[in-house]
Amino acid sequence: MGAFIMRCKLEEAKSLLTYTDKSLAEISNYLCFSNQSYFQQVFKKQYHITPLQYRKQNQ
């Protein structure tokens, strides 16, 4: 269950990074991560790229 929720949050994060100008802090807060560094850590572990690198590639 937890893994499914995390996958959903990360998919939503990808969408927010691509289609909005929200900061990483806003995105991590919006998706209820405990803090921004945890969000970045989980994102990088899942996709092998940081959220900012992902945003640059997909804008």
Sequence and secondary structure as in RCSB ss.txt:
>XXXX:A:sequence
MGAFIMRCKLEEAKSLLTYTDKSLAEISNYLCFSNQSYFQQVFKKQYHITPLQYRKQNQ
>XXXX:A:secstr
 HHHHHHHHHHHHHHHHHH    HHHHHHHTT S HHHHHHHHHHHHSS HHHHHHHT 
